[in-house]
Amino acid sequence: MPDRPRQPLEVRRHASELGSWEMATRRPHPALAGQVLRIAGYVERTRVPLSRLEAPFSGIVVILSFDEQLRLVDAVGRDQVHTSFTAGLSDGPTFTEHAGSQHGMQVDLSPPAARALLGVPLRELTNSVVALEDVIGSAVPVLLERLYEQPSWDRRFDLVERELARRLAEAPPVPSPIAGAWRRLCDTCGRAEIGELARELGYSRRRLSGRFNEELGLSPKAFARVLRFERATERLTRDDGSRFAEIAQDCGYYDQAHMNRDFRQFAGVSPSQYVGRLLPDGGGVAGSDDVPFIQDEAAAAA
């Protein structure tokens, strides 16, 4: 991976009666474009256990934890405890909970990159959370120790990017028709017509759906729905909730009721409940409606 000047590190911090957290992000190296969607580092301390709702999105999550275990209830209800882990694409909500402390990094990979990096068909990970060592092997503890010992977030990001670039360069790529279908769906925010897309790629609709599902973890139609839902959640995090009907139309839903149904399936809550659970300062989405924080006091407490 060629050297280049580092992109600026963005750090967001929060402090309130709930606790405090720090989230560091930096744009991935251009050599990883289309493969690494996002890298973040985090430190969080809360005075009570904190649960979060993790709704489906279009990437594959990899968590590199430096300390505490995390309890996870996946999209089909399996209740597990993990330290470092990865999660496949899903069509339902996952809930996470920590006991009051967590410190580590999160890497969001595109599904084709995750398929290459993890070395298993992503259908095996659909709606599942698995220990990272189970798919990557014994190199995980060594990497975690090296990351923890780095003196700054920038140095940790450098190390993660070098490791990702090396492993992706050595991995066999996803078949080009499947990668092409994924790219087209992303470029159109899920609005590409699946039958037409299959014809362009020289597949029948049934064969494209089967191969896409096996390699990346969802059918093209289901993945398109996740893309549409993801766009809606991004809009809602920047909106006060007063324009639900407009957001639904902009994101490709027939109407607000159509968007509401997807929110119920993917997040287990309505759009207004989703907005009501947003934690301040990029803290994610609370897993329940009774998280004891006061957003108006966050700035004063910081």
C-alpha positions as CSV (number, residue, x, y, z in Angstrom):
1,M,0.0,0.0,0.0
2,P,1.6,3.3,-1.1
3,D,2.4,5.9,1.5
4,R,0.4,9.1,1.5
5,P,-0.2,12.0,3.9
6,R,-2.7,11.0,6.5
7,Q,-6.2,12.2,6.3
8,P,-7.3,14.3,9.3
9,L,-8.5,12.3,12.3
10,E,-12.0,13.3,13.4
11,V,-12.7,12.7,17.1
12,R,-16.2,13.1,18.7
13,R,-16.6,13.1,22.5
14,H,-19.6,13.0,24.7
15,A,-20.1,13.3,28.5
16,S,-23.4,13.3,30.4
17,E,-25.0,11.7,33.4
18,L,-25.0,8.4,31.4
19,G,-21.2,8.4,31.0
20,S,-18.6,9.3,28.4
21,W,-17.4,8.1,25.1
22,E,-14.8,9.0,22.4
23,M,-15.2,8.1,18.8
24,A,-12.3,8.5,16.4
25,T,-12.7,8.2,12.6
26,R,-10.4,8.7,9.6
27,R,-11.1,8.3,5.9
28,P,-9.6,5.0,4.7
29,H,-6.6,5.0,2.4
30,P,-7.5,5.4,-1.3
31,A,-6.0,2.0,-2.0
32,L,-8.8,0.5,0.1
33,A,-11.6,2.4,-1.6
34,G,-14.6,0.2,-2.3
35,Q,-13.3,-2.4,0.1
36,V,-13.2,-0.7,3.5
37,L,-16.2,1.5,4.2
38,R,-15.2,2.9,7.5
39,I,-12.8,2.4,10.4
40,A,-13.5,3.8,13.8
41,G,-11.8,3.7,17.2
42,Y,-13.7,4.0,20.4
43,V,-13.4,4.3,24.2
44,E,-16.6,4.2,26.3
45,R,-17.3,4.3,30.0
46,T,-20.9,4.4,31.3
47,R,-22.2,4.2,34.9
48,V,-24.7,1.5,34.0
49,P,-24.7,-1.3,31.4
50,L,-25.6,0.1,28.0
51,S,-27.6,-1.7,25.3
52,R,-27.6,-0.6,21.7
53,L,-29.8,-1.5,18.7
54,E,-27.7,-2.4,15.7
55,A,-30.0,-2.3,12.7
56,P,-29.1,-4.0,9.4
57,F,-26.7,-2.1,7.1
58,S,-24.9,-2.8,3.8
59,G,-21.5,-3.7,5.2
60,I,-19.8,-6.4,7.3
61,V,-18.8,-5.4,10.8
62,V,-15.5,-6.5,12.3
63,I,-14.9,-5.6,16.0
64,L,-11.4,-5.6,17.4
65,S,-11.9,-5.4,21.1
66,F,-9.0,-4.4,23.5
67,D,-10.7,-5.4,26.7
68,E,-14.3,-6.2,27.7
69,Q,-16.6,-8.8,26.4
70,L,-19.9,-7.7,24.7
71,R,-23.2,-9.5,25.0
72,L,-25.0,-9.9,21.6
73,V,-28.5,-11.1,20.7
74,D,-28.4,-11.7,17.0
75,A,-31.2,-11.3,14.4
76,V,-32.6,-14.8,15.1
77,G,-32.4,-14.5,18.9
78,R,-29.1,-16.3,19.7
79,D,-27.7,-14.8,22.9
80,Q,-23.9,-14.9,23.0
81,V,-20.9,-13.3,24.6
82,H,-17.9,-12.3,22.4
83,T,-14.8,-10.1,22.6
84,S,-13.6,-9.6,19.0
85,F,-16.1,-10.8,16.4
86,T,-17.6,-10.3,13.0
87,A,-21.2,-10.2,11.9
88,G,-22.8,-11.0,8.5
89,L,-25.5,-9.2,6.6
90,S,-28.9,-9.4,8.3
91,D,-32.5,-8.7,7.8
92,G,-33.4,-8.1,11.5
93,P,-32.0,-6.2,14.4
94,T,-29.1,-7.2,16.6
95,F,-28.7,-6.0,20.2
96,T,-25.4,-5.4,22.0
97,E,-24.8,-4.7,25.6
98,H,-21.6,-4.0,27.6
99,A,-21.3,-3.9,31.4
100,G,-20.1,-0.3,31.5
101,S,-16.8,-0.3,29.5
102,Q,-15.6,-1.0,26.0
103,H,-12.4,0.0,24.1
104,G,-11.5,-1.1,20.6
105,M,-11.9,-0.6,16.9
106,Q,-14.6,-1.3,14.3
107,V,-13.9,-2.0,10.7
108,D,-16.8,-2.0,8.2
109,L,-16.0,-3.9,5.1
110,S,-17.9,-4.1,1.8
111,P,-19.4,-7.6,1.4
112,P,-17.1,-8.5,-1.5
113,A,-14.1,-7.5,0.5
114,A,-15.3,-9.4,3.6
115,R,-16.0,-12.5,1.4
116,A,-12.4,-12.3,0.2
117,L,-10.8,-11.5,3.6
118,L,-12.7,-14.0,5.7
119,G,-12.4,-16.8,3.2
120,V,-15.9,-18.2,3.7
121,P,-19.2,-17.7,1.7
122,L,-21.0,-15.0,3.6
123,R,-24.2,-17.0,3.5
124,E,-22.6,-18.9,6.4
125,L,-22.6,-15.7,8.5
126,T,-26.1,-14.3,7.6
127,N,-28.0,-13.1,10.7
128,S,-25.1,-14.4,12.8
129,V,-22.3,-13.1,15.0
130,V,-19.1,-15.3,15.2
131,A,-15.8,-15.0,17.1
132,L,-13.2,-13.4,14.9
133,E,-10.6,-16.1,15.6
134,D,-13.1,-18.7,14.2
135,V,-12.8,-17.2,10.8
136,I,-9.3,-15.5,10.7
137,G,-7.5,-17.8,13.2
138,S,-4.7,-17.4,15.7
139,A,-3.4,-14.1,14.2
140,V,-6.2,-12.2,16.0
141,P,-4.6,-12.0,19.5
142,V,-1.3,-10.9,18.0
143,L,-3.0,-8.1,16.0
144,L,-5.0,-7.0,19.0
145,E,-1.9,-6.7,21.2
146,R,-0.1,-4.7,18.6
147,L,-3.0,-2.4,18.2
148,Y,-3.4,-1.8,21.9
149,E,0.3,-1.0,22.3
150,Q,0.2,1.8,19.6
151,P,0.5,5.3,21.2
152,S,-2.2,7.0,19.2
153,W,-5.4,6.5,17.1
154,D,-3.5,7.5,14.0
155,R,-0.9,4.8,14.5
156,R,-3.6,2.2,15.1
157,F,-5.4,3.3,11.9
158,D,-2.1,3.0,10.0
159,L,-1.6,-0.6,11.3
160,V,-5.2,-1.7,10.5
161,E,-4.9,-0.3,7.0
162,R,-1.6,-2.0,6.3
163,E,-3.0,-5.3,7.6
164,L,-6.2,-5.1,5.6
165,A,-4.3,-4.1,2.4
166,R,-1.9,-7.1,2.8
167,R,-4.6,-9.6,3.4
168,L,-6.9,-8.3,0.7
169,A,-4.0,-8.4,-1.8
170,E,-3.5,-12.1,-1.0
171,A,-7.1,-13.1,-1.1
172,P,-9.0,-14.4,-4.2
173,P,-11.6,-11.9,-5.4
174,V,-15.3,-12.4,-5.5
175,P,-16.5,-13.5,-9.0
176,S,-16.8,-10.3,-11.1
177,P,-20.5,-10.7,-12.0
178,I,-21.4,-10.9,-8.3
179,A,-19.1,-7.9,-7.5
180,G,-20.7,-6.0,-10.4
181,A,-24.2,-6.7,-9.2
182,W,-23.2,-5.5,-5.7
183,R,-21.7,-2.3,-7.1
184,R,-24.7,-1.5,-9.3
185,L,-27.1,-2.0,-6.4
186,C,-25.0,0.3,-4.2
187,D,-24.7,2.9,-7.0
188,T,-28.4,3.0,-7.4
189,C,-29.3,2.9,-3.7
190,G,-31.0,-0.4,-4.3
191,R,-33.2,0.8,-7.2
192,A,-31.7,-1.3,-10.0
193,E,-34.2,-3.7,-11.4
194,I,-33.0,-7.2,-10.6
195,G,-34.1,-8.9,-13.8
196,E,-32.5,-6.3,-16.0
197,L,-29.3,-6.5,-13.9
198,A,-29.2,-10.2,-14.3
199,R,-29.6,-10.0,-18.1
200,E,-26.8,-7.4,-18.3
201,L,-24.5,-9.8,-16.4
202,G,-25.4,-12.8,-18.5
203,Y,-27.3,-14.6,-15.7
204,S,-30.9,-15.7,-15.2
205,R,-32.6,-13.9,-12.4
206,R,-32.7,-17.1,-10.4
207,R,-29.0,-17.9,-10.9
208,L,-27.9,-14.3,-10.0
209,S,-30.1,-14.4,-6.8
210,G,-28.6,-17.8,-5.8
211,R,-25.0,-16.8,-6.4
212,F,-25.3,-13.4,-4.8
213,N,-27.0,-15.0,-1.8
214,E,-24.3,-17.6,-1.4
215,E,-21.3,-15.3,-1.8
216,L,-22.5,-12.2,0.0
217,G,-25.2,-13.4,2.4
218,L,-28.5,-12.0,1.1
219,S,-30.5,-12.1,-2.2
220,P,-30.1,-9.0,-4.4
221,K,-33.7,-8.1,-3.6
222,A,-33.1,-8.3,0.2
223,F,-29.8,-6.4,-0.1
224,A,-31.6,-3.7,-2.1
225,R,-34.1,-3.3,0.8
226,V,-31.3,-3.0,3.3
227,L,-29.7,-0.3,1.1
228,R,-33.0,1.6,1.0
229,F,-33.5,1.2,4.8
230,E,-29.9,2.3,5.4
231,R,-30.4,5.5,3.5
232,A,-33.6,6.2,5.4
233,T,-31.8,5.8,8.8
234,E,-29.0,8.1,7.6
235,R,-31.6,10.7,6.7
236,L,-33.4,10.3,10.1
237,T,-30.2,10.9,12.1
238,R,-30.0,14.3,10.5
239,D,-33.7,15.1,10.7
240,D,-36.0,16.0,13.6
241,G,-38.6,13.5,12.5
242,S,-41.1,16.0,11.1
243,R,-40.7,15.0,7.5
244,F,-41.2,11.2,7.5
245,A,-43.3,11.1,4.4
246,E,-40.8,13.2,2.4
247,I,-37.9,10.9,3.6
248,A,-39.9,7.8,2.6
249,Q,-40.4,9.2,-0.9
250,D,-36.8,10.3,-1.3
251,C,-35.5,6.9,-0.2
252,G,-37.6,4.9,-2.7
253,Y,-40.6,3.8,-0.6
254,Y,-44.1,3.8,-2.0
255,D,-45.3,5.8,1.0
256,Q,-44.6,6.3,4.8
257,A,-46.5,3.1,5.7
258,H,-44.2,1.1,3.4
259,M,-41.1,2.7,5.2
260,N,-42.8,1.9,8.6
261,R,-43.0,-1.8,7.7
262,D,-39.3,-2.0,6.8
263,F,-38.4,-0.3,10.1
264,R,-40.5,-2.8,12.0
265,Q,-38.8,-5.7,10.3
266,F,-35.2,-4.4,10.3
267,A,-35.1,-2.4,13.5
268,G,-38.1,-3.7,15.5
269,V,-39.3,-0.2,16.1
270,S,-41.1,2.6,14.2
271,P,-39.2,5.4,12.5
272,S,-40.3,7.8,15.3
273,Q,-39.1,5.3,18.0
274,Y,-35.8,5.0,16.2
275,V,-35.3,8.7,16.2
276,G,-36.3,8.8,19.9
277,R,-33.5,6.3,20.7
278,L,-30.7,8.2,19.0
279,L,-27.8,8.7,21.4
280,P,-26.0,12.1,21.3
281,D,-22.6,12.8,19.7
282,G,-22.6,9.8,17.3
283,G,-23.3,7.3,20.1
284,G,-25.6,5.1,18.1
285,V,-29.1,3.9,18.9
286,A,-30.2,2.9,22.4
287,G,-31.5,-0.6,22.7
288,S,-34.5,0.5,24.7
289,D,-36.6,3.6,25.4
290,D,-35.4,4.2,29.0
291,V,-31.7,5.1,28.6
292,P,-31.0,7.7,31.4
293,F,-29.3,10.6,29.6
294,I,-30.3,14.2,29.0
295,Q,-29.2,15.4,25.6
296,D,-29.6,19.1,26.5
297,E,-27.0,18.7,29.2
298,A,-24.4,16.9,27.1
299,A,-22.6,20.0,25.9
300,A,-22.5,21.5,29.3
301,A,-21.1,18.3,30.8
302,A,-18.4,17.9,28.1
